[in-house]
Amino acid sequence: MSTQTATPANAAGERSSLLRLYLTRGVLAVVWALVFARAHEDVDAVAITLLVVYPLIDAVSSLIDHRATPAGSERRVIAFNGVLSTLAAIALGVAGAGGVAPVLHVFGAWALVSGAAQVVVGIRRRGPELGKQWPTLISGGLSFLVGITYNIQAAGDNPSLDVLSVYATGGGVWFVLQALLLGWKSRQLRTRAV
């Protein structure tokens, strides 16, 4: 069953679930960015732990989203993203031993592929029940482009992990914005139903 053919009760439940998920995911991303900004001067155990935690947040979010999403191609993309994020967490843990450049390469590759997956999910969720999904589409597109940039930076002379806090903050803001738009959409649909 796709979002387009969902019953009003199912669609309202999916909107509510996504709103909570996006809001929580956004807040966690911003908190992670604040903590990481203070802890990444050295690629030590604390920084590596934080690097592993960030994609794990995405993996858990994907699992929750997967459970709430009706069967179909959208759900398969969400499952793919969850597996990808889990693999990214493992790869970042390993890359941390090599320093800044390997971490930036792995993070960039993850950002690129997960951004593309996010765009696909955003396109499939567009419709009367879940809205236009612009924040999700923009965030996914930016993630894709930033992933390319991170890999270019990693190959340069002076790679830095400072950019990761900016990435997480931006992603968090887009998730919160998508949650707010879903809340607005829910209120709009309730008003029409009365």
Order of alpha helices (4+ residues) and beta strands (2+ residues): alpha-alpha-alpha-alpha-alpha-alpha
